[in-house]
Amino acid sequence: MANILIGADPAVSHLFQTFNFANDLKDRGHVVTYVLSDDTKRECVESQGFRFYHFKPALNLPDDKSISLLERLVPIVRKIRRLRQHARAWHYSFLDKETFQALVEALTPNLAVLETSMALYAFPLLGRKIPVILVCSDWPRGYRDNAPQANSHFIPTSSRLSRYRCLFEWASFRTRSYVKVKLLGFFLMGLDVFKFYRRAARHYGLSAPSLFDRERPMEYLRLPEMCLCPAAFDFPRELRPGRYFLDSGVRQAEPEGGAGEDFPWDRLRSDIPTIFCSFGSILSESGRWRGAVRNVLREIVGAFSNESRFQLVARVGAKFDISEFDSAPDHILVINKWIPQIKVLRRASVHITHGGFSSIRESIECQVPMIVIPFNNDQPGNAARVVYHNLGVRVMLSKVVGAEIVKQSKLLIDSPMYKESLRKMKLEFDRQRAKQSAADLIESQLLVTPKVISASSEAVEAGSNK
């Protein structure tokens, strides 16, 4: 039995992406502890049977009693100054050894699993010889031949033009990312983020050159990384050593009407096809995308309101106002609370989704063809792969028309090609999981001593002169 830490973004969707392999580890007798900065997620974590540790970094914020004349005249200036102070304090909290020492002493971890976006937290753990595995739910950031980055709509082919297009997209993506990090670091925090990464590594006795590339430290962090998706769903590409495409599986649904479940199953009819529409909780509650989700939902609900041959179940986040849909016909059900998505998908004929991989994974498990309307992040890349493997169709956000969604739904229901492709993809996922699951890989790393090079005085001196 081992003590395993999991550090993830506290957003519920990110947590649920890790719960599957965490449950596997718990079933094998390991003690799993979630280390999160958001204490409001304690109940969510503990309800799954895991331990919870509230990580509170020491933020040394300066006294903010004095307000300049400019800040009195232009209040936004004060907000920007405080935001910059918080950002700097948060970054420098990584250098507080006592906070991390308290965490290690309290939990005595044998291994840590960190979401890729939180890779900086690996430094204090590696400095104490605790193995670290990174985990991501999307696609590799490093360039590989003829495979675009995760947020690209492009679907590659075997042509030379396609290879040039992928190369151009990667160059453009890397340039934008580099400039963005440099500018945000300078204007928001007043520091060079990449130099800070090297400083943080040396602070914990590590050699920065042994850990990451000088100019792209978080992109090429030399640690094992598992992607919670089998390679069968990706575009054909060569895999970088140390990166594993795995399946964490889908937890089997309980019988309908289980404890704590509040879903109107009596309103679902078995004599007509069910169209399930879900855009996730984060997207529908985001200030940036809430309006776009509402416009798309209006199109879909309006179109299916005139199609009594189907019934539509649409789910949005809890903070999303659905009062305008109260007058929808009986065969339209719009919900803004948690629902048992797997159970609904098992009764669905089509899944309209934003393209988050968790939703796509569940559609594959239930063999439900998809209409993907990608918004941001890895959703465009996921939608492109759905089309590439004939698991469904893609509709661009700017071209969503209700009548077209109804037409595509009929196409997916009537065409056996999509069902057959989903069946084959599910078999590939099952084979991958039988071969090696995420829990298998984590267990294999428990006895591995992290190969990190201590920063000697010469290495520190050389690093500080770069």
For each residue, the residues with C-beta under 8 A, 3 or more apart:
1: 29 30 31
2: 30 31 110 111 446
3: 30 31 33 107 108 109 110
4: 25 30 31 32 33 109 110 111 112 113 442
5: 33 34 35 53 107 109 111 112 113
6: 18 22 32 33 34 35 50 112 113 114
7: 34 35 36 55 112 113 114 115 118 121
8: 14 15 17 18 34 36 114 115 118 135
9: 14 15 115 117 118
10: 14 15 36 37 38 40 41
11: 14 15 282
12: 15 16 41 44 281 282
13: 16 17 280 281 282 356 358
14: 8 9 10 11 17 18 115 137
15: 8 9 10 11 12 18 19 34 41 44 45
16: 12 13 19 358
17: 8 13 14 20 137 228 248 357 358
18: 6 8 14 15 21 22 113 115 135 248
19: 15 16 22 23 48 251
20: 17 23 24 248 249 250 251 438
21: 18 24 25 228 248 249 437 438 439 442
22: 6 18 19 25 26 32 34 48 50
23: 19 20 26 27 48 49 251
24: 20 21 27 28 248 249 437 438 439
25: 4 21 22 28 30 32 439 442 443
26: 22 23 29 30 31 32 49 50
27: 23 24
28: 24 25 439 443
29: 1 26
30: 1 2 3 4 25 26
31: 1 2 3 4 26 51
32: 4 6 22 25 26 50 51
33: 3 4 5 6 50 51 52 53 107 109
34: 5 6 7 8 15 22 41 45 50 51 52 53
35: 5 6 7 53 55 103 107
36: 7 8 10 39 41 45 52 53 54 55
37: 10 54 55 56 57
38: 10 41
39: 36 42 54
40: 10
41: 10 12 15 34 36 38 44 45 52
42: 39 45 46 52 54
43: 46 47
44: 12 15 41 47 48
45: 15 34 36 41 42 48 50 51 52
46: 42 43 49 50 51 52
47: 43 44
48: 19 22 23 44 45
49: 23 26 46
50: 6 22 26 32 33 34 45 46
51: 31 32 33 34 45 46
52: 33 34 36 41 42 45 46
53: 5 33 34 35 36 103 106 107
54: 36 37 39 42
55: 7 35 36 37 99 103
56: 37 99
57: 37 90 93 94 96 99
58: 93 96 98 99
59: 86 89 90 93
60: 89 92 93
61: 64 85 86 89
62: 85
63: 66
64: 61 82 85
65:
66: 63
67: 71 72 78
68: 71 72 77
69: 72 73
70: 73 74 77
71: 67 68 74 75 77 78 81
72: 67 68 69 75
73: 69 70
74: 70 71 77
75: 71 72 78 79
76: 79 80
77: 68 70 71 74 80 81
78: 67 71 75 81 82
79: 75 76 82 83
80: 76 77 83 84
81: 71 77 78 84 85
82: 64 78 79 85 86
83: 79 80 86 87 188
84: 80 81 87 88 188 189 190
85: 61 62 64 81 82 88 89
86: 59 61 82 83 89 90
87: 83 84 90 91 188 189
88: 84 85 91 92 189 190 191
89: 59 60 61 85 86 92 93
90: 57 59 86 87 93
91: 87 88 94 189 191 193 196
92: 60 88 89 95 96
93: 57 58 59 60 89 90 96 99
94: 57 91 120 121 123 124 200
95: 92 199 200 203
96: 57 58 92 93 99 100
97: 100 101 124 203 204
98: 58 101 102
99: 55 56 57 58 93 96 102 103
100: 96 97 103 104 124 125
101: 97 98 104 105
102: 98 99 105 106
103: 35 53 55 99 100 106 107
104: 100 101 107 108 109 125 128 130
105: 101 102 108
106: 53 102 103
107: 3 5 33 35 53 103 104
108: 3 104 105
109: 3 4 5 33 104 112 125 130
110: 2 3 4 130 131 446
111: 2 4 5 130 131 132 133 442 445 446
112: 4 5 6 7 109 121 122 125 130 131 132 133
113: 4 5 6 7 18 132 133 134 135 442
114: 6 7 8 118 119 121 122 132 133 134 135
115: 7 8 9 14 18 118 134 135 136
116: 119 134 135 136 218 225
117: 9
118: 7 8 9 114 115 121
119: 114 116 122 134 218 221 223
120: 94 123 197 200 218
121: 7 94 112 114 118 124 125
122: 112 114 119 125 126 132 134 221 223
123: 94 120 126 127 200 201 203 204 206
124: 94 97 100 121 127 128 204
125: 100 104 109 112 121 122 128 130 132
126: 122 123 129 130 132 204 206 211 450 452
127: 123 124 204 205 206 452
128: 104 124 125
129: 126 449 450
130: 104 109 110 111 112 125 126 450
131: 110 111 112 445 446 448 449 450
132: 111 112 113 114 122 125 126 223 450
133: 111 112 113 114 223 224 225 226 441 442 445
134: 113 114 115 116 119 122 221 223 224 225 226
135: 8 18 113 114 115 116 225 226 227 228 438
136: 115 116 225 226 227 228
137: 14 17 227 228 229 357 358 378
138: 150 227 229 357 377 378 381 382
139: 147 149 150 227 229 234 378 381
140: 144 227 240 243
141: 149 150 219
142: 219 220 240
143: 166 167 170 174
144: 140 147 237 238 240
145: 163 166 237 238
146: 156 158 162 163 166 235 236 237
147: 139 144 156 166 234 235 236 237
148: 152 154 156 165 166 169 170 235 381 384
149: 139 141 152 169 170 173 381
150: 138 139 141 377 378 380 381 382
151: 173 376 377 378 379 380 381
152: 148 149 169 173 380 381 384
153: 374 380 381 383 384 396
154: 148 165 166 169 384
155: 384 387 388
156: 146 147 148 162 163 165 166 235
157: 162
158: 146 162
159: 162 163
160: 163 164
161: 164 165
162: 146 156 157 158 159 165 166
163: 145 146 156 159 160 166 167
164: 160 161 167 168
165: 148 154 156 161 162 168 169
166: 143 145 146 147 148 154 156 162 163 169 170
167: 143 163 164 170 171
168: 164 165 171 172
169: 148 149 152 154 165 166 172 173
170: 143 148 149 166 167 173 174
171: 167 168 174 175
172: 168 169 175 176
173: 149 151 152 169 170 176 177
174: 143 170 171 177 178 216
175: 171 172 178 179
176: 172 173 179 180
177: 173 174 180 181
178: 174 175 181 182 215 216
179: 175 176 182 183
180: 176 177 183 184
181: 177 178 184 185 193 194
182: 178 179 185 186 192 193 194
183: 179 180 186 187
184: 180 181 187 188 189 193
185: 181 182 188 189 191 192 193 194 196
186: 182 183 189 190 191 192
187: 183 184 190
188: 83 84 87 184 185
189: 84 87 88 91 184 185 186 193
190: 84 88 186 187
191: 88 91 185 186 195 196
192: 182 185 186 195 196
193: 91 181 182 184 185 189 196 197
194: 181 182 185 197 198 214 215 217
195: 191 192 198 199
196: 91 185 191 192 193 199 200
197: 120 193 194 200 201 208 212 217 218
198: 194 195 201 202 208 214 217 463 466
199: 95 195 196 202 203
200: 94 95 120 123 196 197 203 204
201: 123 197 198 204 206 207 208 211 212 455
202: 198 199 205 206 207 208 455 459 460 463 464
203: 95 97 123 199 200
204: 97 123 124 126 127 200 201
205: 127 202 454 455
206: 123 126 127 201 202 210 211 452 453 454 455
207: 201 202 210 211 452 453 454 455 456 459 463
208: 197 198 201 202 211 212 214 217 455 463
209: 214 459 463
210: 206 207 222 452 453
211: 126 201 206 207 208 217 221 222 223 452
212: 197 201 208 216 217 218 219 220 221 222
213: 216 217 219 220
214: 194 198 208 209 217 466
215: 178 194
216: 174 178 212 213 219 220
217: 194 197 198 208 211 212 213 214 220 221
218: 116 119 120 197 212 221
219: 141 142 212 213 216
220: 142 212 213 216 217
221: 119 122 134 211 212 217 218
222: 210 211 212 242
223: 119 122 132 133 134 211 242
224: 133 134 242 243 244 441 445
225: 116 133 134 135 136 242 243 244
226: 133 134 135 136 243 244 245 246 438 441
227: 135 136 137 138 139 140 243 244 245 246
228: 17 21 135 136 137 246 247 248 357 438
229: 137 138 139 233 234 245 246 247 357 361
230: 233 245 246 247 428 429 432 433
231: 234 239 245 432
232: 425 428 429 432
233: 229 230 364 385 389 425 428 429
234: 139 147 229 231 237 245 385
235: 146 147 148 156 385 388
236: 146 147
237: 144 145 146 147 234
238: 144 145
239: 231 243 245
240: 140 142 144 243
241:
242: 222 223 224 225
243: 140 224 225 226 227 239 240
244: 224 225 226 227 436 441
245: 226 227 229 230 231 234 239 432
246: 226 227 228 229 230 432 433 436 437 438 441
247: 228 229 230 429 432 433 437 438
248: 17 18 20 21 24 228 437 438 439
249: 20 21 24 433 437
250: 20 342 361 362 365
251: 19 20 23 342
252: 342
253: 340 342 343 346
254: 258 340 343
255: 258
256: 261 263 265 340 343
257: 261 265
258: 254 255 261 340
259:
260:
261: 256 257 258 340
262: 337
263: 256 335 339 340 343 344
264: 267 268 333
265: 256 257 268
266:
267: 264 330 333
268: 264 265 274 311 313 347
269: 272 274 311 331
270: 347
271:
272: 269 308 309 310 311 331
273: 309 310 311 349 350 409 413
274: 268 269 310 311 312 313 344 347 348 349
275: 304 310 311 312 313 348 349 350 352 409
276: 313 314 315 344 345 348 350 351 352 368
277: 297 300 312 313 314 315 351 352 353
278: 314 315 316 341 351 352 353 354 359
279: 283 284 293 296 297 315 316 353 354 373 375
280: 13 283 284 317 354 356 359
281: 12 13 284 285 316 317 318
282: 11 12 13 285 286 317
283: 279 280 286 289 293 317 354 356 375 376
284: 279 280 281 289 290 293 316 317 320
285: 281 282 290 317 318 319 320
286: 282 283 289 290
287: 290
288:
289: 283 284 286 292 293 375 376
290: 284 285 286 287 293 294 320
291: 294 295
292: 289 295 296 375 397
293: 279 283 284 289 290 296 297 316 320 375
294: 290 291 297 298 320
295: 291 292 298 299 400
296: 279 292 293 299 300 373 397 400
297: 277 279 293 294 300 301 314 316 325 334
298: 294 295 301 302 324
299: 295 296 302 303 400 401 402 405
300: 277 296 297 303 304 312 314 352 400 402 405
301: 297 298 304 305 312 314 325 328 332 334 402
302: 298 299 305 306 402
303: 299 300 306 307 402 403 405 406
304: 275 300 301 307 310 312 331 332 402 406
305: 301 302 328 329 332
306: 302 303
307: 303 304 310 406
308: 272 329 331
309: 272 273
310: 272 273 274 275 304 307 331 406 409
311: 268 269 272 273 274 275 331 332 333
312: 274 275 277 300 301 304 331 332 333
313: 268 274 275 276 277 333 335 344 348
314: 276 277 278 297 300 301 325 332 333 334 335
315: 276 277 278 279 334 335 336 339 341
316: 278 279 281 284 293 297 320 322 334 335 336
317: 280 281 282 283 284 285 320 336
318: 281 285 336 337 338
319: 285 336
320: 284 285 290 293 294 316 317 336
321: 324 336
322: 316 325 326 334 335 336
323: 326
324: 298 321
325: 297 301 314 322 328 332 334
326: 322 323
327:
328: 301 305 325 332 333 334
329: 305 308 332
330: 267
331: 269 272 304 308 310 311 312
332: 301 304 305 311 312 314 325 328 329
333: 264 267 311 312 313 314 328
334: 297 301 314 315 316 322 325 328
335: 263 313 314 315 316 322 339
336: 315 316 317 318 319 320 321 322
337: 262 318
338: 318
339: 263 315 335 344
340: 253 254 256 258 261 263 343 344
341: 278 315 344 345 359 362
342: 250 251 252 253 345 346 362 365 366
343: 253 254 256 263 340 346 347
344: 263 274 276 313 339 340 341 347 348
345: 276 341 342 348 351 362 363 365 366 368
346: 253 342 343 366
347: 268 270 274 343 344
348: 274 275 276 313 344 345 351 366 368
349: 273 274 275 368 369 409 412 413
350: 273 275 276 368 369 370 371 409 412 413
351: 276 277 278 345 348 359 363 368 369 370 371 392
352: 275 276 277 278 300 370 371 373 405 409
353: 277 278 279 356 359 360 363 370 371 372 373
354: 278 279 280 283 359 372 373 374 375 379
355: 359 360 372 373 374 375 378 379 380 382 383 386
356: 13 280 283 353 359 360 378 379 382
357: 17 137 138 228 229 360 361 378 382
358: 13 16 17 137 361 362
359: 278 280 341 351 353 354 355 356 362 363
360: 353 355 356 357 363 364 370 372 382 386 391
361: 229 250 357 358 364 365 429
362: 250 341 342 345 358 359 365 366
363: 345 351 353 359 360 366 367 368 369 370 391 392 422
364: 233 360 361 367 391 422 425 426 429
365: 250 342 345 361 362 426 429
366: 342 345 346 348 362 363
367: 363 364 419 422 423 426
368: 276 345 348 349 350 351 363 422
369: 349 350 351 363 391 392 412 413 418 419 422
370: 350 351 352 353 360 363 386 391 392 393 412
371: 350 351 352 353 392 393 394 395 405 408 409 412
372: 353 354 355 360 379 382 383 386 387 392 393 394 395
373: 279 296 352 353 354 355 383 394 395 396 397 400
374: 153 354 355 379 380 382 383 394 396 397
375: 279 283 289 292 293 354 355 379 397
376: 151 283 289 379 380
377: 138 150 151
378: 137 138 139 150 151 355 356 357 381 382
379: 151 354 355 356 372 374 375 376 382 383
380: 150 151 152 153 355 374 376 383 384
381: 138 139 148 149 150 151 152 153 378 384 385
382: 138 150 355 356 357 360 372 374 378 379 385 386
383: 153 355 372 373 374 379 380 386 387 394
384: 148 152 153 154 155 380 381 387 388 394
385: 233 234 235 381 382 388 389
386: 355 360 370 372 382 383 389 391 392 393 394
387: 155 372 383 384 390 391 392 393 394
388: 155 235 384 385
389: 233 385 386 421 425
390: 387 417 418 421
391: 360 363 364 369 370 386 387 418 421 422 425
392: 351 363 369 370 371 372 386 387 412 418
393: 370 371 372 386 387 408 411 412
394: 371 372 373 374 383 384 386 387
395: 371 372 373 399 400 404 405 408
396: 153 373 374 399 400
397: 292 296 373 374 375 400
398:
399: 395 396 404
400: 295 296 299 300 373 395 396 397 404 405
401: 299 404 405
402: 299 300 301 302 303 304 405 406
403: 303 406 407
404: 395 399 400 401 407 408
405: 299 300 303 352 371 395 400 401 402 408 409
406: 303 304 307 310 402 403 409 410
407: 403 404 410 411
408: 371 393 395 404 405 411 412
409: 273 275 310 349 350 352 371 405 406 412 413
410: 406 407 413 414
411: 393 407 408 414 415
412: 349 350 369 370 371 392 393 408 409 415 418
413: 273 349 350 369 409 410
414: 410 411
415: 411 412 418 419
416: 419 420
417: 390 420 421
418: 369 390 391 392 412 415 421 422
419: 367 369 415 416 422 423
420: 416 417 423 424
421: 389 390 391 417 418 424 425
422: 363 364 367 368 369 391 418 419 425 426
423: 367 419 420 426 427
424: 420 421 427 428
425: 232 233 364 389 391 421 422 428 429
426: 364 365 367 422 423 429 430
427: 423 424 430 431
428: 230 232 233 424 425 431 432
429: 230 232 233 247 361 364 365 425 426 432 433
430: 426 427 433 434
431: 427 428 434 435
432: 230 231 232 245 246 247 428 429 435 436
433: 230 246 247 249 429 430 436 437
434: 430 431
435: 431 432
436: 244 246 432 433 440 441
437: 21 24 246 247 248 249 433 440 441
438: 20 21 24 135 226 228 246 247 248 441 442
439: 21 24 25 28 248 442 443
440: 436 437 443 444
441: 133 224 226 244 246 436 437 438 444 445
442: 4 21 25 111 113 133 438 439 445 446
443: 25 28 439 440 446
444: 440 441 447 448
445: 111 131 133 224 441 442 448
446: 2 110 111 131 442 443
447: 444
448: 131 444 445
449: 129 131
450: 126 129 130 131 132
451:
452: 126 127 206 207 210 211
453: 206 207 210 459
454: 205 206 207
455: 201 202 205 206 207 208 459 460 463
456: 207 459 460
457: 460 461
458: 461 462
459: 202 207 209 453 455 456 462 463
460: 202 455 456 457 463 464
461: 457 458 464 465
462: 458 459 465 466
463: 198 202 207 208 209 455 459 460 466
464: 202 460 461
465: 461 462
466: 198 214 462 463
